[in-house]
Amino acid sequence: MDKASLDSLEAKGVEQVLREMAQGKHGSAPDSKLRIEVEDWLRAKQFSASEQASKRRDAREEETLAIARSALSNSRRANFIAITAAILAAAATIIAAVIGVIYVAPK
């Protein structure tokens, strides 16, 4: 297919070319050279669109994984802080009890 024909198809876009194909404007016989070339162009466009959709899907999946990794890191940090706080609270309770026994106990 020559450059002018390709440029014409590109200018019309897939939807318009499909409408014209349905109307028989690009060769009515299934084995018509023009029809085959237009069908090849349409397949190439479909493949390109599929490939772009796949790349967008992959990018979304990568972003989702990055968010999940960040959430996991944050939850681990929160768990560490909570465990540290629980240990400090237990230590403070023990210290308070010891001090209470030492200083408050009757002599």
Buried (B, 14 or more C-beta within 10 A) or exposed (E): BEEEBEEEBEEEEBEEBBEBBEEEEBBEEEEBEBBBBBBEBBEEBEEEEEEEEEEEEEEEEEEEEEEEEEEEEEEEEEEEEEEEEEEEEEEEEEEEEEEEEEEEEEE
